[in-house]
Amino acid sequence: MRKTQNLLLLTIAAVVTAAGADETAARLAKATTVLNKMTQSGHEIRAAQLANADCVVVVPGFKKGAVVVGVGHGRGFISCRNGGSWSAPGAVTQG
């Protein structure tokens, strides 16, 4: 009985971890698309602004709402300058 419970727990943990990894890859792809669109000509971020930035945070699909007090929630990625290059993206949660 104990062995079956442990096996079930490990199986559930593996499935949840795999599902989370798939979601992270999809969010990273979406964040990359958003940043690319924002830096193309005619959009909000100019090359000079990006060249002077220390860090860039992209939260695609940010949800906002308000009844009496405003709230927001979203998950995205941050990358900061590390000498002459950018760091690997790190996950952030807003909200």
C-alpha positions in Angstrom: 0.0 0.0 0.0 2.8 2.4 1.0 4.7 1.6 -2.2 1.6 2.3 -4.3 1.1 5.7 -2.7 4.7 6.7 -3.2 4.6 5.7 -6.8 1.4 7.7 -7.3 2.9 10.7 -5.6 6.0 10.6 -7.8 3.9 10.2 -11.0 1.7 13.2 -10.1 4.9 15.3 -9.3 6.4 14.4 -12.7 3.2 15.3 -14.6 2.9 18.6 -12.8 6.5 19.5 -13.4 6.2 18.6 -17.1 3.1 20.7 -17.5 4.8 23.6 -15.8 7.8 23.4 -18.1 5.5 23.4 -21.2 3.7 26.5 -19.9 7.0 28.3 -19.2 8.3 27.6 -22.7 5.0 29.0 -24.1 5.2 32.1 -21.9 8.8 32.7 -22.9 7.9 32.5 -26.6 5.0 34.9 -26.1 7.3 37.4 -24.2 9.9 37.2 -27.0 7.2 38.0 -29.5 5.9 40.9 -27.5 9.4 42.4 -27.1 10.2 42.0 -30.8 6.9 43.8 -31.8 7.6 46.6 -29.3 11.1 47.2 -30.7 10.2 47.2 -34.4 9.9 50.6 -36.0 6.8 52.5 -35.4 6.2 51.0 -31.9 6.9 52.2 -28.4 10.5 51.2 -27.6 13.3 52.9 -29.6 16.7 51.3 -30.0 18.3 54.2 -28.0 16.0 53.5 -25.0 16.9 49.8 -25.1 20.6 50.5 -25.4 20.4 52.6 -22.2 18.3 50.2 -20.2 19.8 48.3 -17.3 17.0 45.7 -17.2 14.0 44.8 -19.4 10.8 43.1 -18.0 8.2 41.7 -20.3 4.8 40.5 -18.8 2.6 39.3 -21.7 -1.1 39.0 -20.9 -1.0 41.2 -17.9 -4.5 41.2 -16.4 -5.9 44.3 -14.7 -9.1 44.9 -12.8 -10.7 47.3 -10.3 -13.8 47.5 -8.2 -12.8 49.8 -5.4 -9.0 49.2 -5.5 -7.1 48.4 -8.7 -5.4 45.0 -8.9 -3.2 43.3 -11.6 -1.6 40.0 -12.2 0.7 38.5 -14.7 3.8 36.3 -15.1 6.7 37.2 -17.4 10.5 37.4 -17.6 13.3 39.8 -16.8 16.7 40.2 -18.3 19.4 42.6 -17.1 22.7 43.8 -18.5 25.7 41.8 -17.5 28.7 43.7 -18.8 28.3 43.8 -22.6 25.6 41.2 -22.9 22.2 40.4 -21.4 21.6 37.9 -18.7 19.5 34.7 -19.1 15.8 35.4 -18.6 14.5 35.0 -15.1 10.8 34.4 -14.2 8.9 37.2 -12.5 5.3 37.4 -11.1 3.5 40.7 -10.9 0.5 41.0 -8.7 
